[in-house]
Amino acid sequence: GEDWTATEERGRLVYQDEAGLLDLPAPKLYGRHQFENAGLAIAALRAIARFKIAPAAFEAGLVKADWPARLHRLSAGRLVELAPAGSELWLDGGHNPDGGRAIAAALADLEERVSRPLVLIVGMLASKDCAGFLGNFTGLARRLIAVPVPGADKGLSAEAVADAARSIGLSATCRDNLSEALEAARKLDLDPPPRILITGSLYLAGEVLRENGTPPQ
């Protein structure tokens, strides 16, 4: 908003600084915050005088960028098969209040486009602000299913995550692992089928990708 601007206009990224304007495709990465992130990356590259980057290179970077476990929709794999039929399964390793705010805003945009009940599967480390993170989802999530973070010595217990959720008005229950959490989501028998987000920890996100059989390449 001072030295540069990056805005979404008609589904495209319009970037402007003192060197001129770029009309670019939307970032491949989902979420309105990715327009600002992309703008920051462009501003940094254009501020380095010895870099002479053509607009076509910025376009290629935007449409090819891949960031596993950041509003990452899982379309196939073992965990996808365990999810309720017809549901959506998303993954994000966000674990702090600011990250939660960005995730919740993106999910609210999805809700406006295609309405589905939102179910959260959450595991977090004890060093994180659990209630601060989860507070972004009040009024948005229908149910929270808490799980431990596998192999994390400093992980919060599922009970502690569920208690934090209940303290801010979220309906929460506990399960011992991801498979049981997805089974619990199936038993909710929601109509339409839910949008499920697994979130709260990058350690948990790594375990999700491993169990799903879709680790980053």
Secondary structure as UniProt FT lines:
FT   STRAND          4..9
FT   TURN            10..11
FT   STRAND          12..17
FT   TURN            18..19
FT   STRAND          20..25
FT   HELIX           33..47
FT   TURN            49..50
FT   HELIX           55..64
FT   TURN            68..69
FT   STRAND          72..74
FT   HELIX           78..82
FT   TURN            85..86
FT   STRAND          88..92
FT   HELIX           97..113
FT   STRAND          118..122
FT   TURN            126..127
FT   HELIX           130..134
FT   HELIX           135..137
FT   TURN            138..140
FT   STRAND          141..146
FT   TURN            150..151
FT   TURN            153..154
FT   HELIX           158..167
FT   TURN            168..169
FT   STRAND          172..174
FT   HELIX           178..187
FT   STRAND          195..199
FT   HELIX           202..212
//
